[in-house]
């Protein structure tokens, strides 16, 4: 090889001869590898973030519902009359609103329709305040009493779907199941005291935990 040919050969930064094409190839592989690792890490982070957001949103929805029940209980005691949350099926789920007993015989569906039992507020949909959250029990999840195969029904407070708080502080017993995209919660109403308990379902050991 002539001196001129040697002089024309590309030289590496460290002074040694080498192929620029080879160097570029190695650099491109490194870039692609780094890009793939970044994308994988980003996808994992997004999945974890989405799961955490769903968990937080579902927990907030359950506590919000428990708070609405608590407010109705306080209203019943303060007004010295029964106050009920009426759940009405709509668009495959439920909306709910508070009603006051208008004639001393408790809140009844027929008397709501007749205007005897008056509304204390407008209807709410849980999904409007907490996107992706519904009144429902996930398939395969046992209910809070440990029973399986009980269906997906999320509002379990009697056939009339009226959760009534009495003036003496007692209430209709029942359970409201609240699910997100992955998280499952429940709000249990204790009839004797009228108080609520928020429960979270742990998929790992298939148990309900007090929250």
Buried (B, 14 or more C-beta within 10 A) or exposed (E): EEEEEEEEEEEEEEEEEEEEEEEEEEEEEEEEEEEEEEEEEEEEEEEEEEBEEBBEBBBBBBBBBBEBBBBBBBBBBEEEBBBBBBBEEEEEBBBBBBBBBBEEEBBBBEBBEEEBBEEBBEBBBBBEEBEBBBBBBBEEBBBBEEEEEEEEEBBBBEEBBBBBBBBEBBBBBBBBBBBBBEBBBBBBBEEEEBBBBBBBBEEEEEEBEEE
